[in-house]
Amino acid sequence: MSLPIRLISTDFDGTLFAEFENPPIPDVLQRVIGDLQARGAKWAINTGRDMSSLMESLGRAGTKIEPDYLVLVEREIYSLQESVYVSLEDWNSQCTRAHAELFARVREDVPRLVDWVNERYHARMYEDAYSPFCLIAGTNDDADFIHRFLKEYALSIENLTVVRNDIYARFSHSAYNKGTALAELTRRLGLSKEEVFAIGDHLNDLPMLSRKFARWLAAPANAVEEVKLCVQNEGGYISQLPHGYGVAEAIKYYLGAGNL
């Protein structure tokens, strides 16, 4: 029997990984993904984390399986080659150039944006290697108001978007996100979107939770309402189980328990 899912794209925090659960990544999920990998499917962790942060958490989780691909900071792609994750240089270089050009136009406005936030909310703002404006709000309500303000500002800059996850936000290029990175992986593997499964729980997952990029869409029970609504509207599956258990259940739902 042919395998309908050939590429599995999982968000990390809140979907695959729940830090305060034991284990953080359930054994049942590792078995499900491992079985699919043994049958030729590829697995990508599609996350907002950078390499060092993700590797540390995977190590502490004691995972027995390894993702074939990583999508880091929602845009950079890495491939597993002999136990080392190697940059897909053509994609990542193009991504870096596009962001550098975009952020050159944004930097002069950053002091004004910082002042606007400081006048209204308690939040931490900083620049890192991936964005000239990053923010950690004090509360989710504050993050909602700030997010609306930043999205309105982004409309004034071509290709600028705001990536939001919980109380965290940063600027990014609209052409590079979890969805477009997933499409690039699909292309490189010679697959079609009809063979792709994607699951996530928060706002930064929305770009990949689309039939444009994956036929098989899902969200765990703990997903925020906007994500659940998106997945439902796309004809996807909402698990009754949270985190990694929900990922395993969603995959089984689509494949049928007899196919695993």
Secondary structure, DSSP 8 states (H G I E B T S, - for coil): ---S--EEEE-TBTTTB-TTSSSSS-HHHHHHHHHHHHTT-EEEEE-SS-HHHHHHHHHHHT-SS--SEEEETTTEEEEEETTEEEE-HHHHHHHHHHHHHHHHHHGGGHHHHHHHHHHH--EEEEEETTEEEEEEESSHHHHHHHHHHHHHHHTTSTTEEEEEETTEEEEEETTSSHHHHHHHHHHHTT--GGGEEEE--SGGGGGGSSTTT-SEEEE-TTS-HHHHHHHHHTT-EE-SS-HHHHHHHHHHHHH-GGG-
